Amino acid sequence: MRVPRVSGRRAGLWFALAGAAGLMAVVLTLRAAAQPGDGGWALVAARPVPAGTLVDPELASSALRLVALPAGVPLTGVLGSADAALGRRTVAHLSAGEPVTEAVLGGAPGAGPAPLAPGERAVAAPLTAAAGAASALAPGVRVDVVASTGEGLTGRTRVVVADAEVLAVAPPTPAGDGGEVLLRVSAPQALTVTAALNFAREVRLLVRPADEPASATAAIEAGAP
């Protein structure tokens, strides 16, 4: 039985076609990988970004990246481009791989808390300071920060910051972190709250009515009965 012989020219043609097909497959695969999934893009942190960080072009190129989202995974509030974050400041810590959301940037204009203005600061307080009222905390809720000092008859409790806006609430984690509440305050108030957290015997967050003026509790102080 004779086996048909393939000429060298024909064999070379087949090898060339096979190589071209393989190259085309690689190109198509890379092109598909470079395109967003049916779910679009999501902006995520490439490395940890502390709260209060200004997102400028340098930070956006070094600390943020885009990842493709699969179809059927809607992520409300997640930014789809670095341009949408430029000029804004984080109000909560971002871990590596965590999506950049409107809430992390202080809320979208007209939808939730506004970004920090000049002279304002975001200061964190333990979620436990709200005690049983923690379930009522959410972005936009107003609270009074109350600090107690001294013991017994010399004890005093006073409002250290009235009508602070809640920017974000971080719930407790399985690792044992008790959670935090991020508050919008002025720069001097941020120092007052920090001093109270460091030196006061106890600090409490008291949820207040949304329509109550700040002056109603701004100067309240009470001592032991």
PEPE-V361306 format. One record per residue. N is the residue number from 0. SS is DSSP state (h for helix, s for strand, l for the rest). OMEGA is omega in radians with two decimals (none if undefined). D_LAST is the distance of its C-alpha to the last C-alpha in whole Angstrom. Layout:
n-><N	N>
ss-><SS	SS>
omega-><OMEGA	OMEGA>
d_last-><D_LAST	D_LAST>
This chain:
n-><0	1	2	3	4	5	6	7	8	9	10	11	12	13	14	15	16	17	18	19	20	21	22	23	24	25	26	27	28	29	30	31	32	33	34	35	36	37	38	39	40	41	42	43	44	45	46	47	48	49	50	51	52	53	54	55	56	57	58	59	60	61	62	63	64	65	66	67	68	69	70	71	72	73	74	75	76	77	78	79	80	81	82	83	84	85	86	87	88	89	90	91	92	93	94	95	96	97	98	99	100	101	102	103	104	105	106	107	108	109	110	111	112	113	114	115	116	117	118	119	120	121	122	123	124	125	126	127	128	129	130	131	132	133	134	135	136	137	138	139	140	141	142	143	144	145	146	147	148	149	150	151	152	153	154	155	156	157	158	159	160	161	162	163	164	165	166	167	168	169	170	171	172	173	174	175	176	177	178	179	180	181	182	183	184	185	186	187	188	189	190	191	192	193	194	195	196	197	198	199	200	201	202	203	204	205	206	207	208	209	210	211	212	213	214	215	216	217	218	219	220	221	222	223	224>
ss-><l	l	l	l	l	l	l	h	h	h	h	h	h	h	h	h	h	h	h	h	h	h	h	h	h	h	h	h	h	h	h	h	h	h	l	l	s	l	l	s	s	s	s	s	s	l	l	l	s	l	l	l	l	s	l	l	h	h	h	h	h	h	h	s	s	s	s	s	l	l	l	l	l	l	l	l	l	s	l	l	l	l	h	h	h	l	l	l	s	l	l	l	l	s	l	l	l	l	s	l	s	l	l	l	l	l	l	s	l	l	s	l	l	l	l	l	l	l	l	s	s	s	s	s	s	s	h	h	h	h	h	h	h	h	h	h	l	l	l	l	l	s	s	s	s	s	s	s	s	l	l	h	h	h	l	s	s	s	s	s	s	s	s	s	s	s	s	s	s	s	l	l	l	l	l	l	l	l	l	s	s	s	s	s	s	s	h	h	h	h	h	h	h	h	h	h	h	h	h	l	l	s	s	s	s	s	s	l	l	l	l	l	l	h	h	h	l	l	l	l	s	s	s	l	l>
omega-><-3.11	3.08	-3.12	3.12	3.11	-3.10	3.13	-3.13	-3.13	3.11	3.11	3.11	3.12	3.12	-3.14	3.13	3.12	3.12	3.13	3.12	3.11	3.12	3.13	3.12	3.12	-3.14	-3.14	3.12	3.13	3.14	3.11	3.14	-3.10	-3.13	3.10	3.05	-3.14	3.13	3.13	-3.09	2.99	3.09	-3.13	3.11	3.08	3.11	3.14	3.11	-3.09	3.03	-3.13	-3.12	3.07	3.12	3.06	-3.12	-3.14	3.13	-3.12	-3.11	-3.06	-3.00	-3.13	3.09	3.13	3.04	3.14	3.12	3.06	3.12	3.07	3.11	-3.13	3.13	-3.10	3.07	3.14	-3.13	-3.12	3.10	3.12	-3.14	-3.11	-3.12	-3.06	3.11	-3.14	-3.05	3.13	3.09	3.08	3.13	3.06	3.05	3.11	-3.13	-3.11	3.13	3.05	-3.07	3.06	-3.14	3.13	-3.13	3.05	3.11	3.10	3.11	3.14	-3.13	-3.13	-3.10	3.12	3.07	3.12	3.09	3.08	-3.12	3.11	3.11	3.00	-3.11	-3.09	3.04	3.13	3.10	3.13	3.13	3.11	3.13	-3.08	-3.14	-3.09	-3.12	3.14	-3.10	3.10	3.10	-3.13	3.10	3.13	-3.14	2.94	3.06	-3.05	-3.13	3.08	3.12	3.10	-3.12	3.05	-3.08	3.13	-3.11	3.11	3.05	-3.12	3.06	-3.14	3.04	3.11	2.99	3.06	-3.12	3.04	3.12	-3.10	3.10	3.08	-3.08	3.07	-3.13	3.09	-3.13	3.11	3.08	-3.06	-3.14	-3.10	3.01	3.14	-3.05	3.01	3.13	3.03	3.14	3.09	3.13	3.11	3.08	3.14	3.13	3.13	3.11	3.13	3.14	-3.11	-2.94	-3.11	3.10	-3.12	3.07	3.14	3.00	-3.12	3.13	-3.08	3.08	-3.06	-3.06	-3.14	-3.14	-3.10	-3.09	-3.09	-3.11	-3.00	-3.02	-3.12	3.07	-3.14	3.11	3.13	-3.13	none>
d_last-><114	114	110	110	109	107	108	106	105	104	102	100	99	98	95	95	94	91	90	89	88	85	84	84	81	79	79	78	75	74	74	72	69	69	68	65	65	65	61	61	59	56	54	53	52	54	52	48	47	43	41	41	45	47	50	53	57	57	54	55	58	57	54	55	57	59	59	61	60	62	62	60	57	55	52	50	49	51	53	56	57	56	57	54	51	53	51	47	45	43	39	39	41	45	46	50	52	49	50	49	47	46	42	43	44	41	43	46	46	45	44	41	39	41	42	40	41	41	38	36	35	35	32	31	28	28	28	25	23	23	23	24	25	27	30	29	30	33	35	34	31	28	25	22	21	17	17	14	14	14	12	9	8	10	10	10	11	14	17	20	23	23	26	28	31	31	35	36	34	36	35	35	38	40	40	36	35	32	33	32	31	32	31	33	31	32	34	31	28	30	29	26	25	27	25	22	24	26	23	19	18	18	19	19	22	20	24	24	27	30	30	27	27	26	24	22	19	21	19	15	12	9	6	4	0>
